[in-house]
Amino acid sequence: MAGRDGTKRTRLMVGIALGMLAAAMILFAGCTKNDSAPAPADDTGPATMAEAGHETPPPPPEAEKPKPTPSDLPTADPNRIIPSGPGGMAGRPAAEVMKLVEEKVTTAEDLPKFFSSSVFDNPELERLPINENSVIADIGAGTGALEVYLLLHKMPFKKIYAVDTDEPSIELGKAILERYFPESAGKIEWVHSEYEDVKLPADSIDLGILINAHFFVPSLVKEPYKLNIARQCLTTVGRALKPDGEVYVYQNIYIAGKPAHTFREIDPPLLDEAVDEMGQQFKTAGFDIKSKDAMETCECAFFRLGKYGK
Ligand SMILES: C[S@@+](CC[C@H](N)C(=O)[O-])C[C@H]1O[C@@H](n2cnc3c(N)ncnc32)[C@H](O)[C@@H]1O
């Protein structure tokens, strides 16, 4: 049993290492979809078994399994000038990125095609349980992709706390919203948080949303001390939740450069393991997992969380 677990873990580590190498190559090439911190591994395009030439894949022997290499991966789209987080800022000041945005983006409707964020490709977000009284916290808001999405889709909310640890991302997000959605002023409050504390008032939010906020994903964050910090952060999200509040998590999982649902076809136990590890993080931070799924529609793991004992 221990030997089998060891083998599984070794395969997971190898897969993740390949994914991270691929992501590093893409980041080097420029801004990409799902730019991330601290260690993005999800910057690859879709790849299906059919594309790979396998209609009905028999499980190949270990040695024959296709191993993606960086050259198999799509190159970054240079038009995606709005990074989703600090990984994509590549040291550029917010004002410099904003100048580029203003040159290229005439109307708010054009923004999605310039954002390097999977938010705009996620059909699940239409189903967010929000109304005109909802107070939302977008944790790991980056440069405000979710806020832009909700405003463009005219989805109702009372207030959004857009929370991030990265000041340049906040600065850029603020500038984008002020420029393209001046009417949202007063409904969106940017919060410069700390890694271990979202800095939100207790019992203040109906819905916490984490979209590709990789910092809590064990397979992406190697150092145990960082995972401890992430758990502290999640605990502060729990404290900010109202008694009936919920947290929705959408997390792209790429293993060995392949999106989660593709990997489910290739090696289901590895995907389950990655999703379980994430779930464990939430449980340790004091959340009750109401449901979880690895969704094909958004190529992400989805968790719906409530607070323990509520
Ligand atoms: C990949 S970006 C995602 C941005 C946005 N949610 C999206 O999907 O486009 C991840 C963001 O999480 C932020 N982040 C990392 N650790 C954090 C923490 N402990 N608390 C809050 N934000 C954090 C990063 O600064 C970054 O902006």
The ligand as a MOL file (V3000), in Angstrom:
LIG
                    3D

  0  0  0     0  0            999 V3000
M  V30 BEGIN CTAB
M  V30 COUNTS 27 29 0 0 0
M  V30 BEGIN ATOM
M  V30 1 C -3.9230 33.9850 -11.0850 0
M  V30 2 S -4.3750 35.4530 -10.2830 0 CHG=1
M  V30 3 C -6.1290 35.3000 -10.5060 0
M  V30 4 C -6.8020 36.6300 -10.6450 0
M  V30 5 C -8.3050 36.5560 -10.8930 0
M  V30 6 N -8.9940 35.8810 -9.8110 0
M  V30 7 C -8.5940 35.8770 -12.1990 0
M  V30 8 O -9.0280 34.7150 -12.1790 0
M  V30 9 O -8.3880 36.4870 -13.2350 0 CHG=-1
M  V30 10 C -4.1550 35.0530 -8.5300 0
M  V30 11 C -4.2050 36.2670 -7.6360 0
M  V30 12 O -4.1840 35.8320 -6.2700 0
M  V30 13 C -3.4420 36.7750 -5.5250 0
M  V30 14 N -3.0150 36.1690 -4.2490 0
M  V30 15 C -2.0040 35.2910 -4.0190 0
M  V30 16 N -1.9590 34.9600 -2.7120 0
M  V30 17 C -2.9690 35.6200 -2.0980 0
M  V30 18 C -3.4530 35.6830 -0.7460 0
M  V30 19 N -2.9040 34.9770 0.2420 0
M  V30 20 N -4.5130 36.4830 -0.4810 0
M  V30 21 C -5.0940 37.2060 -1.4740 0
M  V30 22 N -4.6940 37.1850 -2.7690 0
M  V30 23 C -3.6490 36.4010 -3.0690 0
M  V30 24 C -2.2970 37.1430 -6.4370 0
M  V30 25 O -1.7010 38.3700 -6.0700 0
M  V30 26 C -3.0050 37.1820 -7.7970 0
M  V30 27 O -3.4470 38.4820 -8.1090 0
M  V30 END ATOM
M  V30 BEGIN BOND
M  V30 1 1 1 2
M  V30 2 1 2 3
M  V30 3 1 2 10
M  V30 4 1 3 4
M  V30 5 1 4 5
M  V30 6 1 5 6
M  V30 7 1 5 7
M  V30 8 2 7 8
M  V30 9 1 7 9
M  V30 10 1 10 11
M  V30 11 1 11 12
M  V30 12 1 11 26
M  V30 13 1 12 13
M  V30 14 1 13 14
M  V30 15 1 13 24
M  V30 16 1 14 15
M  V30 17 1 14 23
M  V30 18 2 15 16
M  V30 19 1 16 17
M  V30 20 1 17 18
M  V30 21 2 17 23
M  V30 22 1 18 19
M  V30 23 2 18 20
M  V30 24 1 20 21
M  V30 25 2 21 22
M  V30 26 1 22 23
M  V30 27 1 24 25
M  V30 28 1 24 26
M  V30 29 1 26 27
M  V30 END BOND
M  V30 END CTAB
M  END
